[in-house]
């Protein structure tokens, strides 16, 4: 069971800093290895198709060979880019933002779909590997998301703790501050007009 902590009036579960960085490192390494493996397997398939002069439904064997090699390079670069995002998350210990977040979400979806396809085509071992990678990527996204939510919940809104009514000690109304940090009072800014 994951430890829980209270921020404001909400109770959230989070993964501590001891787990976040190693998971990001492992995910980055796995994605880099997977990028190399996908590129290598597709390149090998392209070479096999080219040397055996195979044809599928009348397609040109040279076109099939080139398309297999190009697909391997494209998917290899995609997984390597996702691995770079995970590596950057591990190095900076900050959540991915913008395009990096979109890439991690998309690679999680791709691994979910690949896992569904590999059960029937390859077997349960490949499915388990895809689900482990999916879990690592989702854990990166969730672990860093909870940490940033903690900072935004602790900030006062409208000059009162937890956005409550001034003078009531917080949003709880029971004299407690609702779990928000208590700091020095900030005097109002004088008007210039």
N, C-alpha and C positions, 0 to 999 in steps of 0.2 A: 504494500500500500504506500502511495506517495505521501510525503508530508504535506500538511496543509497550513496555510497561514491566513490571517484575516486582514484585508485591506478595506477600509471604509466599512460599509454595511454588507459587502458581499464576501462570501467564503469561496476561495478558489484553490484548486490544487495546482502545484507547480513542481517542476523538476529542478533540483538545486544545481548550483554552478559546478559541482563535482561531476555531474553527468553530462551537462550540455556540451562542453568542449570535446571530450573524448568521443561522443556520439558523432559530432560534426567531423572530427578527424577520420573516424572509421568510415563514415558515409563518403567522404571525399576520396579515400583510398579505394573503396569498393567501386565507386563510380569511375575512377580513372582506370582500374583494372578491367571493368566491364567495357569501357570505351575501347580499350586496346583489343579486348577479346572479340567484340562485335566487328570491329574493322578487320581483324585478322580472319575471322570465320567467313565474312562476306568476300574478302579478297581471295581466300582459298576456293570458295565456291565459284567465283568468276574464273579462276585459273582452270579449275576442273571442267567447267562448261566449255571453255575455249579449247582446251587440249583434246577433249573427247568429241568436239564438234557436235554437241547435242542441240536439238531443236525442240521447242515446245509449241505445238499448234502452229507450226510454220513460221515462227519468229526466227530472225537471223541470229545465229549463235554468237556472232561478234557483238551484236547489240545487247544480248542477254549478259554476256560476260562484262561488258563495260558498265551496264546498269547495275549489276551486282556489286562491282567494285566502287562505283559512285555512291550507291546506297550505303555500303559499309563505311565509306569515308564520312558521309553526311551524319549517319547515326553515331559514329565514333566521335566526331567533333561535337555533336549535341551532348552526348554523355560526358565528354571531357569538359565542356563548358559548364554543365551542371556540377561536375566534380570541382571545378574551379570556384563556383559559387559556394559550395559546401566548405571548401578549403578556406575561403575568405571569411566565412562565418566562424570557422574554428580559430583562425588567427586573430580576428578582431573581437571575438566574443560578443558580437552584436547581431541582432536579427537581420535577415536579408530584407532588402526593401526594393520596391519597384520591379525591374526586370528580373532581378535575382530571385525574388519571391515567386514570380510567375514561372520562372524556369524550374524551381524546385517543386511547385505544385504540378506542373506539367509532367515532370519526370516521375512523380508519384503516381499520376494517372496512367502513364505509359507502363510503369511496372505492374500496376493492377491489371491492366489489359494483357500484358505479356504473361503474367502469372496465370490468367484464365486460359490463354491459348496453350501455354506450355504443359498444362496438366494432361491434356489429351495427346499432344504431339511428342513431348519429351518424357514426362513422368513427374512424379511427386517431388523428387529431389530438386528439379529446376523450379517447380512451383514454390517450394520452401525458400529457395534462394531469392526468388523475385519478391516474396512476401517479407523476407528479412530486409531487403533493400528498401521496399516500400515503408516498412516500419521505421527504419533509420531516417528516411527523408521526412516522414510525418512527425517523428519525434523532434527533429531539428525545428520544423515549423511551429510545433506546439510549445516546445520548451522555451524558445525565445519569445513567443507571443505572450505567454503568461507573465514573463519578466517585465515586458514593457507595459502591460496592463497594470502592474503593480504601481509603477511610477505615475501613471495617469490617474489612478484612483486616489492616490495620496495627496494630490494637489488640491488646494482649496478652490472652490468655485464661488464667485461673487463675494470674495473676501471672508467667507465663513468656512469652517471645517466641513467638508462633505456637502457643501451647498445648502446647509441648513439655515434656519432663521437666526439672525444675530441675537445673541444673548441667551439662546437656549442650550449652548454648549455642544451643538452638533445636530446632526439630522435625527438622532435618536429621540430627542426631547426628554430624555430621562436624566439629564445632567452629564451623561457620558459624551465623549467626543466622537463616538462611533468608530473608533479605531484609527482616526486620522492623527498624524503627528501634531503635537502642540509646539508651536514656535513662538518667537517674540511677536508682539502685536505690531502691525505696520500702521504708522499714522497716515491719515488721509492726505492726499496730495493737495496743496493749496491751489486755488484757482487764480488765474492771472487776470481775470477781468473784473 
